[in-house]
């Protein structure tokens, strides 16, 4: 089943994000290579594709996991969680309707 992992950053998270980004991306690339990743990306803190020093306010990952516990365990082990980038992470089932 698909799950949405919706994360909200702490204030001034950009430096922490940049430091943990390679490990964070490696985990996402592993999901992609397994055919389980639907989409992933950050929420710019301002209305721009490249927010520069404004940074990001959070992230969204939609991916396939065996169950909610597995999705939560994967989210809890995210390098951004470990680095203190996220203030809050919500994991919930997701049903893709379109496209």
C-alpha positions as CSV (number, residue, x, y, z in Angstrom):
1,X,0.0,0.0,0.0
2,X,1.1,3.6,-0.5
3,X,1.9,5.9,2.4
4,X,2.4,9.7,2.6
5,X,5.2,10.9,4.8
6,X,4.6,14.6,5.5
7,X,7.4,16.3,7.3
8,X,7.7,19.8,8.7
9,X,11.0,21.4,9.3
10,X,12.3,23.2,12.4
11,X,13.1,26.9,11.9
12,X,16.4,27.6,10.2
13,X,16.8,24.0,9.0
14,X,18.8,24.7,5.8
15,X,22.3,24.0,7.2
16,X,21.2,20.7,8.8
17,X,19.4,19.8,5.6
18,X,22.4,20.4,3.4
19,X,24.6,18.3,5.8
20,X,22.2,15.3,5.8
21,X,21.0,15.6,2.2
22,X,23.4,13.0,0.6
23,X,22.3,10.3,3.0
24,X,18.6,11.3,2.8
25,X,18.8,11.1,-1.0
26,X,20.5,7.8,-1.0
27,X,17.5,6.3,0.9
28,X,15.1,7.8,-1.5
29,X,17.1,6.5,-4.5
30,X,17.0,3.0,-2.9
31,X,13.2,3.2,-2.8
32,X,13.1,4.4,-6.4
33,X,15.4,1.6,-7.5
34,X,13.1,-0.9,-5.8
35,X,10.1,0.5,-7.7
36,X,8.5,1.7,-4.5
37,X,8.8,5.5,-4.7
38,X,5.9,7.5,-6.3
39,X,7.3,10.9,-5.6
40,X,9.5,12.9,-3.2
41,X,10.5,16.4,-2.7
42,X,10.8,19.4,-0.4
43,X,8.4,22.3,0.2
44,X,10.2,25.6,-0.6
45,X,9.8,28.1,2.3
46,X,8.9,30.8,-0.3
47,X,7.1,30.7,-3.7
48,X,10.1,29.7,-5.8
49,X,11.6,26.5,-7.2
50,X,15.0,27.6,-5.7
51,X,14.3,29.3,-2.4
52,X,18.0,30.1,-1.8
53,X,18.7,31.1,1.8
54,X,15.0,30.9,2.7
55,X,15.3,27.1,2.6
56,X,12.5,24.7,3.0
57,X,9.5,24.3,5.3
58,X,9.2,20.5,5.0
59,X,9.0,17.5,2.7
60,X,6.6,15.0,1.1
61,X,7.4,11.4,0.3
62,X,4.8,9.0,-1.2
63,X,6.0,5.4,-1.4
64,X,4.9,1.8,-1.1
65,X,5.5,-0.1,2.2
66,X,4.1,-3.4,3.5
67,X,2.1,-1.6,6.2
68,X,1.9,1.5,8.3
69,X,4.4,0.3,10.9
70,X,7.0,-0.3,8.1
71,X,6.3,3.2,6.7
72,X,6.7,4.8,10.2
73,X,9.9,2.8,10.8
74,X,11.4,4.0,7.5
75,X,10.4,7.6,8.3
76,X,11.8,7.4,11.8
77,X,15.2,6.4,10.4
78,X,15.4,9.3,7.9
79,X,18.8,11.1,8.1
80,X,16.8,14.4,8.3
81,X,15.1,13.1,11.5
82,X,18.4,12.1,13.0
83,X,20.0,15.5,12.1
84,X,17.1,17.4,13.7
85,X,15.8,18.9,10.4
86,X,12.2,17.9,11.1
87,X,10.0,19.2,13.9
88,X,7.1,16.9,13.0
89,X,6.6,13.8,10.8
90,X,3.2,12.5,9.9
91,X,2.8,9.1,8.2
92,X,-0.6,8.0,6.8
93,X,-2.1,5.7,4.2
94,X,-2.4,7.2,0.8
95,X,-4.7,6.2,-2.1
96,X,-3.6,7.4,-5.5
97,X,-6.6,8.5,-7.5
98,X,-5.0,10.4,-10.4
99,X,-3.2,10.4,-12.8
